[in-house]
Amino acid sequence: AASQDASGEYTKKWCPELSKLPKAVLHKPWEAPTQVLQAAGVVLGESYPIRIISDLKAERSKSVEAVLKMRKANQESNSDRGYDMITLPDGKRTVVFTKKEFRIDPQGNVIKEATQSKKSSSGISKVKVGKGRGRKGKKALQKKLLRQEAA
């Protein structure tokens, strides 16, 4: 929430029970000291719910594993490059963007980001494919690759 509501105005409007909290803990009241919560009139579990997920990294990891398990069990819905395949209303199949961490190969292994060797004056260095193209250049390259794959 903090990354999308840096000023806290949105949170204060739609969660008025938190409006008296300092900006530092407005988006994470469970991290506020007891005296700060008391001064703002916030009682976790009463005036504002207790945090449901306490270990976000662990829960995210479980979620990623569940998605990968589902994708492995449904290989017919994955392209050979790991993108989701969908069937359009006219019956044609096409690829759609798939987050890198969810792309798997036909054997069900997560596809690591491709690298290519690029010689420089100091020897050989590894460069990630598609880096340094700028935002529009990356999107154009992605579209081109997806069109080639769909053909």
N, C-alpha and C positions, 0 to 999 in steps of 0.2 A: 504494500500500500504506500509506503513512504516514497518509493521511486516514482509513483504516479501522482502523488499528492504531497509534494515537498513542503508546501505552505501549511498543510493541515486543514485548510478551509473545507474541503469536501468531507473529510472525516468528522470535523466538528459539526457540520450541517446535518449529516446523516446518522451520526452516532453522538447525539448531544450529551449523553451520559459521560463521554470522554472529553468534552470541550474544555474542561478546566485543567486538564493535564498539560504539563510542559511539552513543547514540541519534541523534545528528545525521547519521550516515552509514549507520545500520543498514539503511534502506530504499533506499539508493543507494550501495552499496559502491564502485562505479566512480568516485565523487567523493572517496573517502577518500585522504589522502596516503599515500605508500608506507610511511612509518614507522608509521602507524596500522594499515594492513593487516598489516604484519609483526608488530606487537605483539599483534594479535588472531589471528594464525595463518592469515590469509586470503591465498590466492594465486589471483588472478583467472586463470581459464583452467585451474586445477588443482583447488583445493578448492571453488571456486565459479565458475560459468560467466561468461564475458565477456559483457557486455551485447550483445544481438542488435540492438536498434534504438538507434542513436546520435542520430538526429535525429527525435525524437518528433513535432514539429510537421509536418515534411515528410512523414513516413509517414502521419500522420493525414489530411493534405491529400490524399494519393494515395488513401486509403481512401474519403474523402468523394466524390472525383471518380469512383471506380469504382462506388459505390452510385448516384450520380446518373446515370451512364451506363446502368447496368442499369435504373433506373426509367424513363429516357427511352425505352429500347428496349422497354419493356413498359407502355405507356400504358394498356392495358386494365385494368391492376391498380391504377390510380390514380384517385381520385375527382376531380371538377372542382376541388375545394379542396386537392388535393395529398395527401390521406390514402390509405393503403393500402386496397385493397378485397380482401375475402376472400369465398369462397363457403362458406357453412355446410353442414352435412350435409343439411339439408332443401332445398338448392338456392338459398336466398335469398342475396343478396350484401349485405354490410355493410361499413362502414368500421371501421378500427381505428386506434388512435393511431399517429401517425407523427411522429418528431422533426422539429422545424421546419426544420432545415437540409436535410432530405431531401424536403420538400414541393415538388412542381413543378406548374405549370399544364399545360393540355392542349397547349401549344406546347413544353413541356419546359424552361421557365424556372423558376428557383427563385423561390418565392413569398416576398416580403418580408413582414415582420410588418405587419399592418394598423394604421393610425392613424386617429384621428378628431379633428376639430376640436372644441375645447371652449372656450367663451368664459369668460373670467375678468375680474375687475375691472381687470386690467392689460392687457387686450387678448385676443388669440387665442393659445392655446398648443396644442401637439400633445400628445395623451395616447394611450398605447398602449391598445388595446382589451383589457379584461380585467384591467388592473392595478388594484391597490387594492381587490380584492375579498376578499382573504384566501385562504388555501389551499383551504378547503372551497368558497368561492364560485367560485374558478377552476375547480375540478373539476366543480362543478355546471354551470357555463357550458359547459365542454368537452363534457360528456355531452349537454347540451341541443342544442348545435350538431351533434354527431355523429348524434343521433337525427333531427334535422331533415334532415340531409344523406342519411341512409339511407332516409328516407321517400319 
